[in-house]
Amino acid sequence: MVHPPDLQQLLRAAGLRVTRPRLEVLTAVHAHPHAEAGAILAAVREPLPSVSHQAVYDSLHTLTDAGLVRAIRPAGSATRYEARVGDNHHHVVCRTCGAVADVDCAVGDTPCLTASSDHGFAIEEAEVVYWGTCPDCAARASA
């Protein structure tokens, strides 16, 4: 698989060596937003069949720690990974099938995103998860 030079540059700019597993994992996360680690592993194994589970998990953790990938953890669901980083967007999750979609942060009056008391914490971000039923599941339920 040919990788865009910008992904290699992203790794280098984050101070990371460009390795085949990291590059394939980053490519898979870009291609499959909100995918679980198992789906990332399957995507990476297409171009790199001999990659180990551990190499993929290590790459996901390294890329997350470097800020190139964001791990989201909806309650009751496996950790999902996405390449949309650097903003404070939120997610909507289907209670039926677990589908996840991005929701841009509300503009204007957003009282829930400002804590009434920080209790001495240095707050860095607020996370909102909207729960509901996706259109596909709603259509199946009404059929």
C-alpha positions, 0 to 999 in steps of 0.5 A: 500500500502506498502511504501519503507522505503526510502520514510519514511526516506526522510520525516524524513531527511527533518525534516517532520513528516511521515503522511499518506497523505504525504507518499501517495502523495510522493509515487504518485509523484514518481509513476507519474512523471510530474502529475498535482495535480488532478492526484496526488489526484486521485492516493492518493485516491486509497489507502486513499479514504477519503483524502481531496483535501486540505490535498493533496495540503498541502502535495504537498506544504510542500514536495515542500518547503522541496525540496523533490518534484519539481513543474514545471510550463510550460506556459499555463499548470497547475503546474506539480510535479516530484520527480527528484530534486537536479539537474538542468534538463529541460523539453520538453512539447508537444504543442498539448497534454501537455505531459512532459518529462525530458531533461538532462542539456546540457554539454559543451558550454551552453551560455543561462544558464549563464546570460549576466547580473545578475542585482544584483540577486543571481541566483540559477538556470536556467530553459529551457523548450523545446516546440514541438510535441510529437511522438504520436501527430505527428503520429496522425497529419500525419495520 
